[in-house]
Every structure is written in C-alpha cells, then in structure tokens.
C-alpha cells in the first residue's frame, strides 16, 4: 500500500504571526491597516497575521482572487 506524505499548508512563521496578531487583538492593540480602527473580529485578526507572514517571507498559500 502506498503511503502519501502530508505537508503542512502553513509554515512556522505564519503560526507565530497569527498568534501574535490574535494576542494583540485580545489586548485591544491590533489596528487595521486601511482605516486604523481597532480590530475586534477574529477572522480579520487572522487575515492580518497571515498578511504579515507573507510579507516576512513565510510559507503561506497565496490569497484567493476576489
């Protein structure tokens, strides 16, 4: 029987950046890039963390086209 190798979708840097963004959101320190408002949405905080990881050269899949 063939064994398939499973690779992770996100790298270690992505995990660190997302975790940091979520902690900042919980403390009320995370601000959105466009308007500068404080982020309260969990999904938005994750998106900001992934974006920072992309900029830092981490292993993150590319964004879906809108």
C-alpha positions as CSV (number, residue, x, y, z in Angstrom):
1,X,0.0,0.0,0.0
2,X,1.3,3.5,-0.9
3,X,1.9,6.0,1.8
4,X,1.3,9.6,0.9
5,X,3.3,12.3,2.5
6,X,1.3,15.1,4.1
7,X,2.8,18.5,4.1
8,X,1.7,21.4,6.2
9,X,-0.1,24.2,4.5
10,X,1.3,27.0,6.7
11,X,4.8,27.4,8.0
12,X,6.1,28.1,11.5
13,X,6.4,31.9,10.8
14,X,2.7,32.0,9.8
15,X,1.8,30.4,13.1
16,X,3.8,32.9,15.1
17,X,2.5,35.9,13.2
18,X,-1.2,34.8,13.5
19,X,-0.7,34.1,17.2
20,X,0.8,37.5,17.8
21,X,-2.0,39.2,15.9
22,X,-4.6,37.4,18.0
23,X,-2.9,38.3,21.3
24,X,-2.8,42.0,20.1
25,X,-6.5,41.8,19.2
26,X,-7.4,40.5,22.7
27,X,-5.4,43.3,24.3
28,X,-7.1,45.9,22.0
29,X,-3.8,46.9,20.4
30,X,-4.4,45.5,16.9
31,X,-5.4,48.1,14.3
32,X,-6.4,47.6,10.7
33,X,-4.1,49.0,8.0
34,X,-6.6,51.0,6.0
35,X,-8.7,52.9,8.5
36,X,-6.6,52.5,11.6
37,X,-9.6,51.3,13.6
38,X,-9.1,48.7,16.4
39,X,-9.8,45.2,15.1
40,X,-12.5,43.2,17.1
41,X,-13.1,40.4,14.5
42,X,-11.2,37.2,15.0
43,X,-11.1,36.4,11.3
44,X,-9.8,39.8,10.5
45,X,-7.0,39.4,13.0
46,X,-6.0,36.0,11.4
47,X,-6.0,37.7,8.0
48,X,-3.7,40.4,9.2
49,X,-1.4,37.8,10.8
50,X,-1.2,35.8,7.5
51,X,-0.6,39.0,5.5
52,X,2.4,39.9,7.9
53,X,3.7,36.3,7.4
54,X,3.6,36.7,3.6
55,X,5.5,40.0,3.8
56,X,8.1,38.3,6.1
57,X,8.6,35.5,3.5
58,X,6.8,32.7,5.4
59,X,5.2,29.7,3.9
60,X,1.6,30.8,3.3
61,X,-0.7,29.9,0.4
62,X,-1.5,32.8,-1.9
63,X,-4.7,34.7,-1.4
64,X,-7.8,33.8,-3.3
65,X,-8.9,36.1,-6.1
66,X,-11.9,38.2,-5.2
